[in-house]
Amino acid sequence: MEINSAAPAIATGDIEIQAKPEIVWDVLADIDNWPSWNPDIKEAKLTGGLNVGSSFRWKAGPGTITSTLEQVDRPREIGWSGRTMGIIAVHVYRLERHGEGTSVHTEESFDGLIPRLLKGPTRRTLQKGIDGGLASLKAEAERRK
């Protein structure tokens, strides 16, 4: 799965996590429990199970987002697309075994009127979310190992 590389706002991040990919995957794939480990997410509810085409609603920042799972490949890749406040978002996580741990790469794109009009602020907000989400993912996965 690929993000929209032509979008006006793109953020990426990489982190090494001292936990096996299966543990990192289990943290990411348990969407209903995102709020328990990621302080940026206030609520999340998956409908239809962890399958391509299933949807989930979640609240992060000022908006509630409805997303659709586009990629579910345990324990290597999970990705989704979603819309909120006129923003079209695409987010993907890729996990790769690295020794006894996991290398995580994530990227997200925002397209739509707001990202086009406010490129700089939108990029900064998106990057802050990516960086914070990765730090929280690392803490939770390493806590579970």
Secondary structure, DSSP 8 states (H G I E B T S, - for coil): ----TTSSEEEEEEEEESS-HHHHHHHHH-GGGHHHH-TTEEEEEEES-SSTT-EEEEEETTEEEEEEEEEEETTTEEEEEEEETTEEEEEEEEEEEETTEEEEEEEEEEEEHHHHHSHHHHHHHHHHHHHHHHHHHHHHHHHH-
